[in-house]
């Protein structure tokens, strides 16, 4: 009896040690670990870009980088395929930077007067295929609100305030974001290339904050309109697709919720507007006539900030240099089974039929890409 009690006591003493060892993060499953407080080694890095630079140039299997909790002030480019950035948690692992389009570029080789531009302002730029990000926040922290609050003729007011959080650039394809937060204000998410899938992701911003010509699918995600520095009509725009006319899919939202900050008024935010990017052609520089934007909302809940008309026009540059308006009716904007106080069916908000919506399965949209 005494022997049994001794064994039981020993087992109880060592049980916490066993539990603690089982609870240790499985870092052995990762190819690199980023921790700002770590001592650098072959596998351990204090900066995310350093871990990316150490990844193989080409590999047939995922190169998994674990990012420990913390705020990482970095401007990052992923130019190698099969990279996975995995944070500890989307609220505790944050990558942020504060560049904006009209700011002097600090990129290596940049000349005096060379600006970031919209595409270069991004906190994270992806230029490779088969990239995955998970359980982290990507944020552009440029102070858009303070600048937006200034009068238009205020000499302190900054021009070109596009400030991207995530940019899927040329070379990007088969990009997956799961359980991620993308935060910004104007132009938060630039999906300008390839196929991408955003699942259980929060995208927050105000002016055209999801835009580009890529094929992007959003499922079970929150699309949140944030406040402005001062009132305006319209107050904001969710999407601004520039989908090429030859592409069947653009920005597709399935089972999403469209929410707002408390300061965003009712009936003030269109779902989107058609973006015809100013492009250099043989006969001049003007709005691309073949950018016939595609945006579709399916089975999505909409708060009351969404306008009754649903969509809006957008200006562009004509061949003679003047400004012209591109109408929402000439783009490919559709809904199906929208719900909530911001939902409406009218002549301005075109609806897909029950037969047409069958073409918007994940398999149809992503094609031969079969992500897990």
N, C-alpha and C positions, 0 to 999 in steps of 0.2 A: 504494500500500500504506500509506504514511504517512497519507494523507488518510482512508482507511477506519478506521485506528486512532484518529485524532483524533475522528471521528464516533462511534465506539464508546465512547470515553472520555466524551464529552459526554453521550451517551445514558445511560450508567451514572450520571453525576453527577446528572442531572435525574430519573432513574427514581424515587428515593425521594420526591422532591417530588410527582411525579405520583400515586404510590401513596397518599401522605398525603392529598392532596386528594380522592382517591376514597373514602378511609376516613372522611372528615369526616361526622358525623351529618347526615342530610338534614333539617335544621331548617326548610328552606323548605317542607316538606310539612305543617308544623304551623301552626295559627292563633295559638298562644301557647306560650311556653316558660317554665317555672318553674325558677329556679335561685337558691338562697339567697344566692349570692355575686355575682349579676349586678347591673348598674345598671338600674333600672326604666326601661321605655320603653313605647311603644304595644303592643309584642309581647312584651316580657320582664317577668317578675314575680318577686318574691322569695317570694310566698306563693300557695298554690293557690287559696284563696278569692278573692283579688284577681283572678286569671285568670278564675275563674268569673263574678265580678261584671262583668267586661269583655265577656263573651260576649253575643251578641245574644239578646234575649228570645225571639224565635222565628226559626227557620231551617229550611229543608227539607233542608239537607245537614249532615253531621257537623261539629261545631266541635271540632277536635283539639288537646288540650293535652298537651305533652310535659313530663314531670317528670324532671329530671336526678337522678343518684344523690344520696342524702342522707336524713337523718331530719327529717321535717317535723312539728313539734308543732302540730297544728291540729285544730279541730273544724269539720267542713265540711258544708255543705248544698248539694245540687244541686237547684235548683228550675226550671231551664230545660231544654227538651228537646234531644235530639241532641248531647249532650256526650260526648266521649271523653277519659278520663284514661289516659294511656299512660306508664308508667314505663320507666326504662332496663333494669331487671331486677327480678324480684320479691324478690330478697334485698338489693338495694342501694338501692331506692327504697321508703322506708317512711313511711307517714302514721300518726301515733299520737296518742292523747289518753287521759286517765285519769279521765273522769267515771263516776259510778255513780248508780244510781237514787235512793238516799237522800241525795244530796248537794244542797246549795243550788244552784239554777240561776244561771248567770251570763249567760244569754241576755238580750239587750236587752229591757227592759220587764218582766223578771221581778221579782216582789215578794218581800219578805222572807218566808222560810218556804216559798217555791215551789221544789219539788224538780225535778230533772231527770226523774224517773220512768224506767221502763225504756226507753220509746221515745225519750226525749230524751237518754239517756246516750250514744248512738251517736257514734263517731268520724266516721263518714260517714253522712249521711242523704240518701236519694234520694226526691224528690217530683216527678219528671218522667219522661216516657216516652223510650224509645230512648236509654238511657244505656249506655255501655260502659266497663269498666275492664280494664286489661291490664298485665301485667308489673310488679306492685307489691304491697306488703304493706299491709293495713289492720289496725290493731291497737288494742285497748283495753288499756292498761297499768295499770289499777287493780290494786292489790296484793291480789288476792283470796286468795292463798295465806296471807299473814300473818294476815288477818282470819279465814279459815276455820280456822286452827290454834288460835284462842282458844277457851276453854270457852264454852258457851252462856250462862252467867251472868256472864261476865267483863264488867265495865263498859266496857272499851275496845272491845268487839265492836260492829261497825257492822251495822245492819239494812239490808235492801234493797240487796244487793250485786250486783244485776243490772248488768252492764257490757257494753253492746253494741259490737261493732266496726262492723258494717254493718247499717243498717236500711232496708229497702225499704218506704217509708211510702205513704200515700194519694197517688195520682197516678203512682206508679211502675208501669210496664208495659214489656215488651220490654227487660228489663235483661239484659245479657250480661257475665259475668266470665270471662276467659280467662287462664290462667297467672298466678293470683293466690294470695296467702296471706291468710287471714282468721284472726286470732289473738285469743284471749280466754280466759275461763274460764266463768263463768255467762252464758248468753244471748249467745254470740258473734255469731250471725247471725239477725236478725229479718226473716223474709220474710213481710211482712204485707199485701202487695198485689200484684196483677197477675201477669204471667208473667215468669219469670226462668230463665236458663240459666247454670249454673256448669260450665265445662269445664276439665279439667286444673287444678283448684283444690284447695288444702289448706284445710280448715276444722278448727280445733283448739279444744278447750274441754273442759268437763266437765259442768256441770249444764244440761240442756235446751238444749244449745248450738246447735241448729238448730231454730227454732220459728216459728209463725205460721200465718196462714190463706191465704197466697199459693200459687200454683201454681209450684213450683220444681223444675227438672230438674237433676240432678247427673250428669255423665258423666266417666269416666276420672279421678275425683277421689279424694283421700285424706281420710277423715274420722277425725281423730285424737283419742282421749280423753287428756286431760292429767291429771296427778296432782292430789291434794287436799291441803289443809293437815293433815288428820287423817283416819283411816279412817272409813268409813261403809258402811251396807248399805241399798239399793244404793250403790255407789261413785259412780256418775254415770249420766246418761241422754243418749243421742245426740240424739233428736228429741222434740219436743212439738208436734205439729200441732194446729191449731184450725180445720181445713178446714170451711167451711160445707157442710151436708148436700147442697145443690144443686150443689156443685162436684165434677166427676168426678175431678180430679187435685189432689193436695196436694204432698207431698214425695216425689219419685221419684228413686231412686238406681240407675243402670245402669253396670255395669262399674267399680264403685268398689272401693276397699280400705278396710277398717275396721281401723285400727292403734291403738297405745297407747304411752304413755310407760312406761318400765321399772317405775315404781312402781305402776302400775295392776294390781290382782290378777286372777287367772283368775276366770272365772264371776262377775263383779261388776257388769257394766254392761248393762242392758237396751237393746235397740235404741231403745225410746222409750216414751212414755206419752201418754194422751189429755188435751189441755189444753182445758178449758171456761172461757174467760176470764170473770171477773166483769164483768157488763154491766148497764147501767141500762135497765130496762124500765118500762112504764107501771105495772105492779103491784109494782115493787120492784127491788132490785139483787141479782142472783144469777148463778150460773154459766149461761152460754149453753147451753140444751139442744140447739140446732141446730148446735153446733160438733162435728160427728162427724169427728174427725181422720182424715186419709188419709196413710199412709206405706207405700211399697213399695220393697223392695230386690230388684233383678234382676241375676243374674250377678255378684254381688259377693263378694269374698273377705273373711273375717272372722277376726280373731285370737281367741285363747282367752279374752279378757276378756268377750266377749259371753255373757250368761247362757243357760243351757240352755232356760229358758222363753221367752227372746227379748223379751218385752214386760212392762209393769208397769202397775199402776193409778195414778191421780192424784186427789188430793182437790180439791174445789171447794166453793163456797158455795151452800147450799140457800136456798129462798125464806124460810125462817124464820131464816136467819142461821147455822144450824148447818153443820158440815162433813160432806160426803158423799164417798164414793169412786166415781169413774167407772172402770169396768173396761175393760181392754184388749180383751176379747172384744166389747165393744159399739162399738168403733171400727173403722175400716177399715184394718187392718194386715195386710200380706201379704208373702210372699217368693217368689222363684222361682230355683232353681238356685244357692243360696248355696253357697259353697265355703270351705275352710279349717277350722282347728281350732275355730272358734266357730260353725260351721254345724251345724244340726240340723233334723230334721223330726219333729214330734210334735204332739199335740193343741193345744198352746199356740201353735205357730208355723204359722199357716195358710199354705197354698201356693196360688199361682195355677196354673191348668192351662195346658198348652201353647197352647190356643186363646185363653184369656183374656190371656195375655202379649202377644199380637199387638196388643192395644189400647194398648200402651205404647211405641210408636215415638216418636221425637222429633217427627215430623210430627203425630201424633195429640195429643200432650201440648201442643205449642205452638200448634196450630191454624193460623190464617191468618198467623201471624208466621213468616217465613222468614229467619232470621238467617244471615249468611255466616260 
